[in-house]
């Protein structure tokens, strides 16, 4: 479950407090990710942070859109592979009967 971030709105005028709270929330969330996935989630967060620190706001939003698109395509590919595998298993089970 994602942490509640509503209070970050009230920190928008205090950049240091905002960044500290943002970092804390992200770290707390990453700590809840299963250990076998934690390194890749942290690497993705590092990629986001690097982009955020070097890009204009428009460039960063474009970057996030591209990353979201790629993640959605990857998920779609994985679901398709799972569907095909499930169909293969069903055919094998039918042939055994």
C-alpha positions in Angstrom: 0.0 0.0 0.0 1.3 3.4 -0.9 1.8 5.9 1.9 -0.5 8.9 2.3 1.2 11.9 0.7 -1.6 14.5 1.1 0.5 16.4 3.7 3.2 17.1 1.1 1.0 19.8 -0.4 1.5 21.8 2.8 5.3 21.6 2.6 5.4 23.0 -1.0 6.8 26.3 0.3 9.6 24.7 2.3 11.7 22.8 -0.2 14.1 21.3 2.4 11.2 19.8 4.5 9.4 18.7 1.4 12.5 16.8 0.1 13.2 15.3 3.5 9.6 14.1 3.8 9.5 12.9 0.2 12.7 10.9 0.7 11.3 9.4 4.0 8.1 8.3 2.4 9.9 6.7 -0.6 12.3 4.9 1.7 9.4 3.6 3.8 7.6 2.3 0.8 10.7 0.7 -0.7 11.3 -1.1 2.6 7.8 -2.8 2.2 8.7 -4.2 -1.3 9.6 -7.9 -1.2 13.3 -8.3 -0.9 13.8 -10.0 -4.2 12.4 -6.9 -6.0 13.7 -4.2 -3.7 17.0 -3.6 -5.6 15.2 -3.0 -8.9 12.6 -0.7 -7.3 15.5 1.3 -5.7 17.3 1.4 -9.0 14.1 2.7 -10.7 13.7 5.4 -7.9 17.4 6.4 -8.4 16.7 6.8 -12.1 13.6 9.0 -11.3 15.6 11.1 -8.9 18.5 11.6 -11.4 16.0 12.7 -14.1 14.2 14.9 -11.6 17.4 16.7 -10.6 18.7 17.3 -14.2 15.5 18.0 -16.3 13.2 20.8 -16.6 9.7 20.2 -15.3 8.4 19.6 -18.9 11.3 17.3 -19.7 10.7 15.4 -16.5 7.0 14.9 -17.1 7.8 13.7 -20.6 10.3 11.3 -19.1 7.7 10.0 -16.6 5.2 9.5 -19.4 7.7 7.5 -21.4 8.7 5.4 -18.4 5.0 4.7 -17.7 4.4 3.7 -21.3 7.3 1.3 -21.2 6.2 -0.2 -17.9 2.7 -0.7 -19.3 4.0 -2.3 -22.4 6.2 -4.7 -20.3 3.2 -5.6 -18.2 1.1 -6.2 -21.3 3.9 -8.5 -22.7 4.0 -10.4 -19.4 0.3 -10.9 -19.3 0.3 -12.1 -22.8 3.1 -14.6 -22.1 1.2 -15.8 -19.0 -2.0 -16.2 -21.0 -0.2 -18.3 -23.7 1.4 -20.4 -21.0 -2.0 -21.0 -19.3 -3.4 -22.1 -22.7 -0.5 -24.5 -23.2 -1.1 -26.0 -19.8 -4.8 -26.4 -20.5 -4.0 -28.2 -23.8 -1.5 -30.5 -22.0 -4.1 -31.4 -19.3 -6.7 -32.2 -21.9 -4.3 -34.5 -23.7 -3.6 -36.4 -20.4 -7.3 -37.0 -19.8 
